[in-house]
């Protein structure tokens, strides 16, 4: 089934997804407020697939620092993001999360962590996407999108690796955001060299990243 938003709404409590559901954000905003605590606002369980479409926004800037707006939380759970914007303001959590064997696939979209504080559990900027420390980085795969915060090419803050899919790269744009795209599209955007899953506009920058 498909749920299509036609107006701005708020999520006052946890929503669980146990079947195949498409959320079409349209042009609307789904706001996640405080009070959910150390949990997930939209949680996908085993047997569930949540597909996010549309040009709207999931806005969790008013949520608790320990709240993740969207996550796949059990084996057999999947989140697929095709478009839309997810924004948080937290030094502790991220826009998307894969835990308990759940998987997250990002095909496109905009992901913003607007916190101006360092990531509380590591030496880095605030997270945009994340996986459980008991999982593998390949439980969350990024094929496209724009990221403000930690570069998905850097992978998990504890597990390392990269969240960027094979054959794709991440590059830093002039405004400081990270763009994930195919290697061909990166070349078209002016990138001249890659190091791992990161692309660079000059050879000197690529060498400096080694």
N, C-alpha and C positions, 0 to 999 in steps of 0.2 A: 504493500500500500504506500501511497504518497501523502505526505502532509505538506500543504502549501501555505506559507504565511502570507496574509493579505494586510496585516497591520502589525505594529510593534507590540511585543508581549514581554512579560517577565516570567522567569522560572523561579517560583518560591520554594520548591523542594526538588529532591532528586527524581529524575526521570530515568526509567530503565527500558532498554530495548532488547527484546527476546526473540524477535523475528526480523524479516527483511523489511526495512522501512527506508523510504527516501524522504529526506527533509529538504524541501525547496524553500530557501530563505526568501525568494523573490527579491524585493528591494527593501525588506523590513529588517528590524533589529530585534533579536532575541536577547534579552538582558538577564544575566545571572547575578543576583544580589548576594549580600552577606547572609550568614546563618547556616550554610551547608557545611562549613568546616573542612576537616581533612578528608575530603571525599571528592567524588566526581559528580558534576551536575547532570550530564547526559551520559549514562553508563550503558555500554553494550555488553550483554552477557552471552554465554555459550549459545550457539544457534542463531544469534542475531547478526545482522549486517545493517549498519547505518550508512547511507549514502547522502552526502551533503552537496546540494546544488544551489544555484541561484546567485544573485549579486548582493544579498543582504549580509548582515553582520551578527555574529555571536559575540556579545560584549560582556566580558567578565571583569571589567576594570573595577566594578563595585563589589566583587566577591571577596571572600576571605583569602588571605595570602596562601592558604593551604588547599584551596579548591582548584581542581582542574575542570575546565568547561566540558571537554569531550574526551572519552577514553574507551578503548576496548580492554575489558578487564578479566576475561576468562578465555581458556582455550576454545577455539571455535567461534570467537567473537571477532568481528571485522568492522573497522571504520574506513570509509572511502570518502575522501574530500576531492571534489571536482572543481569547486569554485567557492566564492564567498570569502568573507573575512572573519578571522577569529582573533580577538584582542584581549590581552590580560595585562595586569599591572601588579606583578609579584616577583620578589627575589627568590621565591621558594619553588614555584611550580612552572608549568608550561601551558601552551595552547592545546596541545594534543599529547596523549600518553598511551603507551601500550604496556599492559601488565597482565600477569596471570596467564600468559600464553596467548593473549589477544594480539591481533595484528592491525596496524594502521597503514593505509596507502594514501599518499598525497599526490594527486595528479596535477593540481593547480590550486590557486587561492592565495590569500594574503594572511600572514601570521605575524602578529605584533605583540611583543612584550615591552610595554612602555615604562617598566620600572627603571629608575635611574640608580638603583643600588646594585652592588655586585651580587652574583649568585651566592646564596647563603651557604651552600654545601660544597663549594668548590671555588677555584680561582678562575672565574670567567664572568662574562656578561650574562644577564638573565637568559633562561632557556626559552626556546620557541617550541621545540618538540623534545620528547623524552621517552625512555623505556625503563622498565623495572631493572634494577641491578641484577636480578636473578634471571633475566631474559637474555636475548641476543639482540645486537643492534639491527639485524635483518628482520626483526619483527616490526620495524617501522621503516618504510621505504618512501623516498621522495623522488618523484619524477618531474616536478615542476612547482612553481610558486615563488612568492616573494616573502622574505623573512627579515624582520627587524628584531635584533637580539642576537643570540648565539647562532653562528653559521651552521646549518645542518651538515655541511661537509666535514665538520669536526667530530661528528658522531656523538656518542654518549660521554658525559663528563667523567664517568667511572670506567666504562667498558671500552672506550675508544672507538676505533673503526670509523665508519661513515654512514650517515643515513641516506646519502645520495645514491640513487640506483646506478648500476653499471651502464656505461655508455652516456651518462649524464654528468654535468659538472655544476658547481656553484661559483659565481663570481660576485665581487662587491661592486655595486653601481656607484655612481657619483654621489648619490644622496646617503650612502652608508648602508643601504639595505643589501641583502644577499639574494641573488636571483638564481634559481635552479632551472636548467634547461638542457636540451640535448647538446652534445659536443658541436654539432653542426650549427645550431643556433648561437652558441657561444662565439664561434668563429665569425658568424655574420654580425655579431654585436661588437666585434673588434678585439676579441681576446686572441692572443698570439701564442700562449703557452699554457700547459697544465702541469700541476703537481698533484698526483693522486686525484681526488675528486674536486679540486679547486682550479679555477682558470684565472689567468692574469692578462692584463692589457699590455704589459711590457715584459720582456725577457728578464730584465733586472729584478722586477718584483717576484717573478717565479723563482729565480736563484736565491733571493733573500728569504723565501719561504722554506727552503730546504733545511 
